[in-house]
Amino acid sequence: MKIPEVVLRNSGTLMAKKINKMMREVNTEAYRANQFTRTEINNRGVLFGVVLLKHKVIDLVLKYFHERFPESIICLYNEHTKKTTSMDEEGNTFVIKSSLNKVVEKVSENRPLVPFFEDINLTGEQIFETLYKSQFIPERENKKFFKKMIPDLVFRLPGMKGGVEKRFRNKEISDFL
């Protein structure tokens, strides 16, 4: 509060540099959560997924998903805090110290079936499998760009652990035979 804004913007002191670094860290975590959270939706319009957030940015991530899916209830389980945070259609948030499956089940029980979601037969992994197969046509393959857009550290996030993306970056033994 005592440091002038000009000094903060230009990283004029050690404290300003530290504050800027902390701000970048928090913003990057929220941005990566928006980018790499793999969500699924059930036939009652409940969108759910798992995140790993060390900073208190779950409200920003929920707001992002709420703006994209305003008619759905969003439930995100944070592996770091072991809590599930949900946001309803009106934007009200509530935190429950319970597993994601229990919260999704509880939230879904009073909601009507949404006919639009009844036909969904693909899981989140199958959708991403199809997406990456279409992107990795040999004529258009660009592994350098793929690695730049999905850096190695992202593979530690819950939505990416053991995900399809890892298989497209690495060669399988059948590729060599």
C-alpha positions in Angstrom: 0.0 0.0 0.0 2.9 2.4 0.7 4.7 1.6 -2.6 3.7 4.0 -5.4 2.0 2.4 -8.4 4.8 3.6 -10.8 7.4 1.7 -8.8 5.2 -1.4 -8.8 4.6 -1.3 -12.5 8.3 -0.9 -13.3 9.6 -3.3 -10.6 11.6 -0.5 -9.2 12.3 -2.1 -5.8 12.9 -5.6 -4.6 9.5 -5.6 -2.9 7.9 -4.6 -6.2 9.6 -7.4 -8.0 8.4 -9.9 -5.4 4.9 -8.6 -5.6 4.9 -8.8 -9.4 6.3 -12.3 -9.3 3.5 -13.4 -6.9 0.8 -11.8 -9.1 2.1 -13.6 -12.2 2.2 -16.9 -10.2 -1.4 -16.5 -9.1 -2.7 -15.4 -12.6 -0.7 -18.2 -14.3 -2.3 -20.8 -12.0 -5.8 -19.6 -12.7 -5.1 -19.4 -16.4 -3.6 -23.0 -16.5 -6.6 -24.3 -14.6 -9.0 -22.7 -17.1 -6.9 -24.2 -20.0 -6.2 -27.7 -18.7 -9.1 -28.7 -16.5 -10.8 -31.7 -18.1 -14.5 -31.5 -17.3 -17.4 -33.9 -17.9 -21.1 -33.2 -17.8 -23.8 -35.5 -16.7 -27.4 -35.9 -18.1 -28.7 -33.4 -15.5 -26.5 -30.5 -16.6 -23.9 -30.7 -13.8 -20.4 -29.9 -15.1 -17.6 -31.4 -12.9 -13.9 -31.8 -12.9 -10.7 -32.0 -10.7 -8.2 -29.2 -10.3 -5.0 -28.7 -8.3 -4.9 -25.1 -7.0 -2.4 -24.0 -4.4 -3.5 -20.4 -4.4 -7.1 -19.2 -3.6 -8.2 -18.8 -7.2 -11.0 -21.4 -7.4 -13.5 -18.5 -7.6 -11.9 -17.3 -10.8 -11.9 -20.7 -12.3 -15.6 -21.3 -11.4 -16.5 -17.9 -12.8 -14.7 -18.8 -16.1 -16.7 -22.1 -16.4 -19.9 -20.3 -15.3 -19.6 -17.8 -18.1 -19.1 -20.6 -20.6 -21.9 -22.8 -19.2 -24.4 -20.5 -17.5 -27.2 -23.0 -17.3 -25.1 -25.7 -15.6 -24.0 -26.2 -12.0 -20.2 -26.4 -11.9 -18.5 -28.6 -9.3 -14.7 -28.6 -9.0 -12.7 -30.7 -6.6 -9.4 -29.2 -5.5 -6.8 -31.9 -4.8 -4.8 -29.5 -2.7 -7.5 -28.6 -0.2 -9.5 -31.8 -0.6 -12.7 -29.7 -0.9 -15.3 -29.5 -3.6 -16.5 -26.0 -4.6 -19.7 -25.6 -6.6 -21.4 -22.7 -8.4 -25.1 -22.8 -9.2 -26.8 -21.1 -12.2 -27.2 -17.8 -10.3 -23.5 -17.6 -9.5 -23.7 -18.6 -5.8 -20.8 -20.6 -4.6 -20.6 -23.2 -1.8 -17.8 -25.3 -0.5 -18.2 -28.9 0.8 -15.4 -30.9 2.3 -16.4 -34.0 0.5 -15.5 -36.0 -2.6 -16.5 -34.9 -6.0 -18.7 -37.9 -6.8 -20.8 -37.4 -3.6 -21.3 -33.7 -4.3 -22.2 -34.3 -8.0 -24.6 -37.0 -6.9 -26.2 -34.8 -4.3 -26.5 -31.8 -6.6 -27.9 -33.9 -9.4 -30.7 -35.6 -7.5 -33.0 -32.6 -7.5 -32.4 -31.5 -11.1 -34.5 -32.7 -14.0 -33.0 -34.7 -16.9 -31.8 -32.5 -19.7 -32.8 -34.1 -23.0 -29.8 -32.4 -24.8 -27.3 -34.3 -22.7 -29.0 -37.7 -22.9 -27.3 -38.6 -26.2 -23.8 -38.0 -25.0 -22.0 -41.4 -25.3 -18.4 -40.1 -25.3 -16.3 -39.6 -22.3 -14.0 -36.6 -21.9 -11.0 -38.8 -22.8 -12.7 -40.1 -26.0 -13.4 -36.5 -27.1 -9.8 -35.4 -26.6 -8.6 -38.6 -28.3 -10.6 -37.7 -31.4 -9.4 -34.1 -31.2 -5.7 -35.0 -31.1 -6.1 -37.7 -33.8 -7.5 -35.0 -36.1 -4.7 -32.6 -35.3 -1.9 -35.1 -35.8 -2.4 -35.8 -39.5 1.2 -36.4 -40.8 1.0 -33.5 -43.3 0.1 -31.1 -40.5 2.1 -32.5 -37.7 4.0 -29.8 -35.7 5.4 -31.3 -32.5 7.4 -28.2 -31.6 4.3 -26.1 -31.5 2.4 -28.8 -29.6 5.2 -28.9 -27.0 5.1 -25.1 -26.7 1.4 -25.0 -26.2 1.3 -27.9 -23.7 4.5 -27.6 -21.6 5.9 -30.5 -19.5 4.9 -29.0 -16.2 1.2 -29.1 -17.2 1.3 -32.9 -17.2 1.3 -32.8 -13.4 -2.2 -31.3 -13.3 -5.1 -33.7 -12.5 -6.8 -33.3 -15.9 -3.6 -34.1 -17.8 -2.2 -37.0 -15.7 -2.2 -40.0 -17.9 -4.1 -38.1 -20.5 -4.3 -38.6 -24.2 -1.9 -35.6 -24.8 1.0 -37.5 -23.4 0.6 -40.3 -26.0 0.7 -37.9 -28.9 4.0 -36.3 -27.8 5.8 -39.6 -27.3 6.5 -42.4 -29.8 5.2 -45.8 -29.1 7.3 -49.0 -29.7 5.1 -49.8 -32.7 6.2 -46.5 -34.4 9.8 -47.9 -34.5 8.8 -51.3 -35.9 
